[in-house]
Amino acid sequence: MRVSQGLFVTWREAPSDAETRGIAALSQAGFVRKLGSGLYAHLPMMQRVLLKLEALIREELSDVAQEVSFPMLQPEALWRESGRWEIYTRAEGIMFTVTDRAGRELALAPTHEEVAVAVAREVVRSYRDLPLSVYQIARKFRDELRPRFGLLRTREFTMKDAYSFHASPEDLARQFEVMGAAYARILTRLGLEWRAVDADGGNIGGDASREFMVLTGVGEDEVLYSADGLYAANAEQAVSRAAEVAPSPFTSFARRHTPGTTTVSSACAALNCEAGHMIKNVLYDATFLREGQAYLVPILVSVRGDHAVNPVKLWNAVSARAERFGGGTLISLSLAQPEAWTALALPLGYIAPDLPDHVIAAREVLHPAFLRLCDGAAAAARDFTTGANETEWHVTGANWGEQYALPDVVELRQAEAGDSCVHDSAQVLLSARGIEVGHVFQLGTRYAEAMDAGFTAADGSFQAFHMGCYGIGVTRLAQAVAEQLADVQGLVWPTAIAPYQVLLTVVDMGDARQVGAAEALYAELRAAGVDALLDDRTERPGVKFADADLTGIPYRVTLGRALSSGEAEVKERRTGEVSRVAVGELMGFLRKAVAER
């Protein structure tokens, strides 16, 4: 391609609303243009990057799964079968829906688990047809509440999503690792610094999941990991050893007058104890959707005073106990708004684990009793202090099983950098920011059972599929590359997905020798299958050099004054290294450099 004949536009400045270095560089270099909130046009250079990235993904998956294409429009009935219609349209609220002329509702695909199961239950009959593994590369649509960070969180994006079906959990586990290994190869081939981490399954669900994070300071996710490489997890899922605290200073149960101590720090100062000696009790409102009606459940969570509640772990714990309240789908969970459900004034800041249920106002849509949960570290506390259920009063020297009944014990604590690791107390958790570019799940039989999908086993019985799903955000990964590798001059593309591998820059288009040398090399590179871009504009050399750095093409060949001595300059974008190469040796030099990268 010749620059003069294509759509090649760069800007001196990045858009004022570009939030990260990566999207700023992509915009300034003319790869993308923003059309609206979470909506981007991919211009020719970006489209070449994405097509090459898709080709790389296809290459790595060629022996792992077969490629298919599923419809973007999905019947509401499939989502009702799986039980996720209300989750995606009301709890998360991220699914675009449309209504056809017959009044039928359809989903504009945010993901394809339901469709994949519907296809599998039609085409798979026997255990002999398994395992089945398919993938597609397609557009997805999500009505993000706050689209941001360029292509990292948009309303329309390209994703590689794969689905596998198995006769046993052991076979599913094998495919889970096979797909994970393919993801590792993809990220390694891109030359990225990345990490695979334990993760929460979210609304996808499943028995196990793993995220693939590209490490960069602008990542939305926090990764907690150990220096020995034996542990890494998303902070939403991470676990650690609770820090040990000194023996409690309280030796007997007593009530203590503690005016003006509504915070942990002020109460501990008044009582002359550490935060780890206190049990704080936090109120939450959980809203379940049951038969189209919202139903509110009050939650009382007990944690140690020096710990914070992990909202994802709490969500999972509450959701798992839905049957206690008549079932339904958890659609929201937030810190309590006490005025919405209390009949009496609450002693906020002085609440005890046994806050009585009668403080809850009697209402038809409100569960009349607290769901009481206790983090494991809090459950291990002895002779602790906590609120007395009376304003300006605490109790000290309290114990579970004596003064207070122990609630359901569940892991609720937020692990933090500096905590000791569970697998080795000598190791501490370290922190990094990451962009989630891939996620693999062992879904088990959740979807198959919900949608009555399965196969005839060897013994003649009908069994549900064991299912896995595996996603890579293609557009997200492209920006993640930009975020991690870009520098102050602009983009830096790995050779595998660069829009072009070589940029030929003619310093003076009025110099016949320079133009002739460039044309000859351009033709030779193209004939050899090397992607080359010829900058044949009549711009000043400084503009051409700046654009070369901005667009991030791996190798820039400068055809200028050095031709008088039979040489050209070759600059490697990633390292900045400049080599003088004889014109007759340029072809071999470039082919070797591209092959090595």
Residue pairs with C-beta under 8 A, 6 or more apart in sequence:
1 500
1 533
1 534
2 533
2 534
2 536
3 533
3 534
3 535
3 536
3 537
4 536
4 537
6 44
7 30
7 43
7 44
8 30
8 44
8 45
9 30
9 43
10 28
10 29
10 30
10 547
10 550
10 551
11 27
11 28
11 30
12 28
13 28
14 24
14 25
14 27
14 28
15 24
15 27
15 28
15 34
17 34
18 24
18 27
18 28
18 150
19 148
19 149
19 150
20 149
20 150
20 152
20 218
20 483
21 218
21 482
21 483
21 486
22 150
22 218
22 479
22 480
22 482
22 483
22 486
23 32
23 149
23 150
23 151
23 152
23 479
23 482
25 482
25 486
25 490
25 491
25 550
25 552
26 32
26 46
26 150
26 151
26 479
26 482
26 491
27 33
27 34
27 150
28 490
28 550
29 45
29 490
29 491
29 547
29 550
29 551
29 552
30 43
30 45
30 551
31 42
31 43
31 45
31 46
31 49
31 491
31 551
32 40
32 41
32 42
32 43
32 46
32 150
32 151
33 40
33 41
33 43
34 40
34 41
35 41
37 147
37 155
38 144
38 147
38 153
38 154
38 155
38 156
39 147
39 154
39 155
39 156
40 150
40 151
40 154
42 50
42 475
44 499
45 499
45 551
46 478
46 499
48 499
48 500
49 478
49 493
49 497
49 498
49 499
50 158
50 474
50 475
50 478
52 496
52 497
52 498
52 499
53 474
53 477
53 478
53 497
54 137
54 158
54 160
54 474
56 186
56 189
56 190
56 496
56 497
57 137
57 160
57 186
57 472
57 474
58 67
58 137
60 182
60 185
60 186
60 189
61 67
61 135
61 160
61 162
61 182
64 133
64 135
64 162
64 178
64 179
64 182
65 133
65 134
65 135
65 162
65 164
65 179
66 133
66 134
66 135
67 134
67 135
67 136
67 137
68 119
68 134
68 135
68 136
69 136
69 138
70 109
70 112
70 115
70 116
70 119
70 136
70 138
71 109
71 115
72 108
72 109
72 138
72 139
72 141
73 98
73 106
73 107
73 108
73 109
74 106
74 107
74 108
74 109
74 112
74 114
74 115
75 104
75 106
75 107
76 85
76 97
76 104
76 105
76 106
76 107
78 114
78 115
78 117
78 118
78 451
79 85
79 88
79 107
79 114
81 114
81 450
81 451
81 452
82 113
82 114
82 117
82 447
82 450
82 451
83 329
83 450
84 114
84 203
85 107
86 289
86 329
86 331
87 203
87 329
87 331
88 94
88 95
88 107
88 110
88 203
89 95
89 97
90 289
90 331
91 203
91 289
91 329
91 330
91 331
91 332
92 203
93 143
93 145
94 110
94 142
94 143
94 144
94 145
95 107
95 108
95 110
95 142
95 143
96 107
96 108
96 110
96 141
96 142
96 143
97 105
97 106
97 107
97 108
98 105
98 106
98 108
99 105
99 106
100 106
108 141
109 115
109 138
109 139
109 140
109 141
110 140
110 141
110 142
111 140
111 161
111 204
111 471
112 136
112 161
112 163
113 163
113 204
113 443
113 447
113 467
113 469
114 447
114 451
116 134
116 163
116 467
116 469
117 163
117 447
117 448
117 451
117 453
117 465
117 467
118 451
118 453
120 132
120 163
120 165
120 453
120 465
121 448
121 451
121 452
121 453
121 454
121 465
123 129
123 132
124 130
124 132
124 165
124 455
124 465
125 455
125 456
126 455
126 456
127 167
127 455
127 456
127 457
127 458
129 455
130 165
130 166
130 167
130 171
130 455
130 465
131 164
131 165
131 166
131 167
131 171
131 175
132 164
132 165
133 162
133 163
133 164
133 165
133 175
134 162
134 163
134 164
135 160
135 161
135 162
135 163
135 470
136 160
136 161
136 162
137 158
137 159
137 160
137 474
138 158
138 159
138 161
139 156
139 157
139 158
139 159
140 156
140 157
140 158
140 159
140 161
141 155
141 156
142 155
142 157
143 155
144 153
144 154
144 155
146 153
147 153
147 154
147 155
149 218
149 220
150 479
151 157
151 475
151 476
151 478
151 479
152 220
152 435
152 476
152 479
152 480
153 220
154 475
157 473
157 474
157 475
157 476
158 473
158 474
158 475
159 471
159 472
159 473
159 474
159 475
160 471
160 472
160 474
161 469
161 470
161 471
162 179
162 469
162 470
162 471
163 467
163 468
163 469
163 470
164 172
164 175
164 179
164 467
164 468
164 469
164 470
165 448
165 465
165 466
165 467
166 172
166 175
166 465
166 466
166 467
166 468
167 455
167 457
167 463
167 465
167 466
168 466
169 207
169 442
169 444
169 466
171 466
172 442
172 444
172 466
172 467
172 468
173 442
175 468
176 208
176 210
176 440
176 442
176 468
179 440
179 468
179 470
180 196
180 210
180 212
180 440
183 196
183 212
183 438
183 440
183 470
183 472
184 196
184 212
186 472
187 194
187 212
187 214
187 437
187 438
188 194
189 494
189 496
190 477
190 481
190 494
190 496
190 497
191 485
191 494
192 214
192 480
192 481
192 484
192 485
193 214
193 215
193 484
194 212
194 213
194 214
194 215
194 434
194 437
195 212
195 213
195 215
195 223
195 225
195 232
195 432
195 434
196 210
196 211
196 212
196 213
196 232
197 210
197 211
197 212
197 213
197 223
197 225
197 232
197 233
197 234
197 237
197 434
198 209
198 210
198 211
198 232
198 233
198 234
198 237
198 238
199 209
199 210
199 211
199 233
199 234
199 236
199 237
199 439
200 209
200 234
200 236
200 237
200 312
200 316
201 208
201 209
201 441
204 439
204 441
204 443
204 469
205 441
205 443
205 446
206 441
206 442
206 443
206 444
206 446
206 469
207 442
207 443
207 444
208 441
208 442
209 439
209 440
209 441
209 442
210 439
210 440
211 221
211 234
211 436
211 438
211 439
212 436
212 437
212 438
212 439
212 440
212 472
213 219
213 221
213 223
213 234
213 434
213 435
213 436
213 437
214 434
214 435
214 437
214 477
214 480
214 481
214 483
214 484
215 223
215 432
215 433
215 434
215 484
216 433
216 434
216 435
216 480
216 483
216 484
217 433
218 433
218 435
218 483
219 432
219 433
219 434
219 435
219 436
220 433
220 435
220 436
221 234
221 235
221 236
221 433
221 434
221 435
221 436
222 234
222 235
222 431
222 432
222 433
222 434
223 232
223 233
223 234
223 235
223 431
223 432
223 433
223 434
224 232
224 233
224 234
224 235
224 238
224 240
224 415
224 416
224 417
224 429
224 430
224 431
225 231
225 232
225 233
225 429
225 430
225 432
226 232
226 421
226 423
226 424
226 427
226 428
226 429
226 430
227 427
227 428
227 430
228 424
228 427
230 421
230 423
230 424
230 427
231 421
231 422
231 423
231 427
231 429
233 239
233 415
234 436
235 414
235 415
235 431
236 310
236 312
236 313
237 312
237 313
238 415
238 429
239 411
239 415
239 422
240 415
240 416
240 419
240 420
240 421
240 422
240 429
241 419
241 420
241 421
241 422
241 425
242 304
242 307
242 376
242 377
242 380
242 413
242 419
243 276
243 306
243 419
243 420
245 274
245 276
245 277
245 306
246 274
248 273
248 277
248 382
248 383
248 384
248 397
249 272
249 273
249 277
250 273
250 277
250 383
250 384
250 385
250 396
250 397
251 383
251 397
252 397
253 395
253 396
253 397
253 398
253 399
253 402
253 403
254 395
254 396
254 397
255 388
255 393
255 394
255 395
256 270
256 271
256 385
256 393
256 394
256 395
256 396
257 392
257 393
258 267
258 270
258 271
258 350
258 392
258 393
258 394
259 392
260 266
260 392
261 267
261 269
261 270
261 349
261 392
261 394
262 348
262 349
262 350
263 349
264 275
264 278
264 280
264 305
264 306
265 275
267 278
267 385
267 394
268 274
268 275
268 277
268 278
268 305
268 385
271 385
271 394
271 396
273 385
273 396
274 305
274 306
275 304
275 305
275 306
276 304
276 305
276 306
276 381
277 305
277 381
277 383
277 384
277 385
278 304
278 305
278 306
278 384
278 385
278 386
279 302
279 303
279 304
279 305
279 353
279 378
279 381
279 384
279 385
279 386
279 398
280 302
280 303
280 304
280 305
280 386
281 300
281 301
281 302
281 351
281 352
281 353
281 355
281 386
281 387
282 300
282 301
282 302
282 303
282 309
282 335
283 298
283 299
283 300
283 301
283 335
283 336
283 338
283 346
283 351
284 298
284 299
284 300
284 301
284 314
284 318
284 333
284 334
284 335
284 336
285 296
285 297
285 298
285 299
285 332
285 333
285 334
285 335
285 336
285 337
285 340
285 341
286 296
286 297
286 298
286 299
286 318
286 330
286 332
286 333
286 371
287 294
287 295
287 296
287 297
287 330
287 331
287 332
287 333
288 294
288 295
288 296
288 297
288 322
288 325
288 327
288 328
288 329
288 330
288 331
289 295
289 328
289 329
289 331
290 326
290 327
290 328
290 329
291 328
293 365
294 331
294 365
295 325
295 326
295 328
295 365
295 366
295 367
296 340
296 341
296 365
296 366
296 367
297 318
297 325
297 366
297 367
297 371
298 336
298 341
298 360
298 366
298 367
298 369
298 370
298 371
299 314
299 318
299 333
299 336
299 370
299 371
299 372
299 373
300 351
300 353
300 355
300 370
300 371
300 372
300 373
300 407
301 309
301 314
301 373
301 374
301 375
301 412
302 353
302 372
302 373
302 374
302 375
302 378
302 407
303 309
303 374
303 375
303 377
303 378
303 412
303 413
304 375
304 377
304 378
304 381
304 413
307 375
307 377
307 378
307 413
307 414
308 413
308 414
308 416
309 375
309 412
309 413
309 414
310 412
310 413
310 414
310 415
311 333
313 410
313 411
313 412
313 413
313 414
314 333
314 373
314 412
315 330
315 333
317 373
317 408
317 410
317 412
318 330
318 333
318 371
318 373
319 330
321 371
321 408
322 328
322 329
322 330
324 371
325 367
325 371
338 346
338 348
341 360
341 361
341 363
341 366
342 359
342 360
342 361
343 358
343 359
343 360
343 361
343 362
344 358
344 359
346 355
346 359
347 387
347 388
347 389
347 390
347 391
349 387
349 391
350 387
350 388
350 389
350 390
350 391
350 392
350 393
350 394
351 387
351 389
352 386
352 387
352 388
352 389
352 395
352 404
353 372
353 374
353 386
353 404
353 405
353 407
354 389
354 404
354 405
355 370
355 389
356 389
357 368
357 369
357 370
360 366
360 367
360 368
360 369
360 370
362 368
371 408
372 407
372 408
373 407
373 408
373 410
373 412
374 406
374 407
374 408
374 409
374 410
374 412
375 409
375 410
375 411
375 412
375 413
376 409
376 410
376 411
376 412
376 413
377 413
379 400
379 406
379 409
381 400
382 399
383 396
383 397
383 398
383 399
384 396
384 397
384 398
384 399
385 394
385 395
385 396
385 397
385 398
386 394
386 395
386 398
386 404
387 393
387 394
387 395
388 394
388 395
395 403
398 404
400 406
415 429
416 429
417 428
417 429
417 430
417 431
418 428
418 429
419 428
419 429
420 426
420 427
420 428
420 429
421 427
421 428
421 429
435 476
435 479
435 480
435 483
436 473
436 476
437 472
437 473
437 476
437 477
437 480
438 470
438 471
438 472
438 473
438 477
439 470
439 471
440 468
440 469
440 470
440 471
441 468
441 469
441 470
442 468
443 466
443 467
443 468
443 469
444 466
444 467
445 464
445 465
445 466
445 467
446 467
447 453
447 467
448 454
448 464
448 465
448 466
448 467
449 464
453 464
453 465
454 462
454 463
454 464
454 465
455 462
455 463
455 465
456 462
456 463
457 463
478 497
481 493
481 494
481 497
482 491
485 491
485 492
485 493
485 494
485 552
485 574
486 492
486 552
489 546
489 549
489 550
490 549
490 550
490 551
490 552
491 550
491 551
491 552
492 552
492 573
492 574
493 499
493 552
493 553
493 554
493 573
494 554
494 597
495 501
495 554
495 594
495 597
496 597
498 531
498 552
498 553
498 554
499 531
499 533
499 551
499 553
500 531
500 532
500 533
500 553
501 530
501 531
501 532
501 553
501 554
501 555
501 594
502 525
502 530
502 531
502 532
502 533
502 553
502 554
502 555
502 556
502 557
502 590
502 594
503 532
503 533
503 535
503 548
503 551
503 553
503 555
503 556
503 557
504 518
504 521
504 522
504 525
504 532
504 533
504 534
504 535
504 557
504 559
505 535
505 541
505 544
505 545
505 548
505 556
505 557
505 558
505 559
506 514
506 515
506 518
506 534
506 535
506 536
506 559
506 560
507 514
507 541
507 544
507 558
507 559
507 560
507 561
508 514
508 541
508 560
509 515
509 536
509 537
509 538
513 563
514 559
514 560
514 563
515 536
517 559
517 563
517 568
517 583
518 534
518 536
518 559
519 534
521 532
521 557
521 559
521 583
521 586
521 587
522 532
522 534
524 587
525 532
525 587
525 590
526 532
528 587
528 591
530 590
530 591
530 594
533 553
535 544
535 547
535 548
537 544
539 547
541 560
545 556
545 558
548 556
548 571
548 573
549 573
552 573
553 573
554 572
554 573
554 574
554 594
554 597
555 570
555 571
555 572
555 573
555 590
555 593
555 594
556 570
556 571
556 573
557 568
557 569
557 570
557 586
557 590
558 568
558 569
558 570
558 571
559 568
560 568
560 569
562 568
562 569
562 580
563 583
566 582
566 583
566 584
567 580
567 581
567 582
567 583
568 580
568 581
568 583
568 586
569 578
569 579
569 580
569 581
570 578
570 579
570 580
570 581
570 586
570 589
570 590
570 593
571 577
571 578
571 579
572 578
572 579
572 593
579 589
581 589
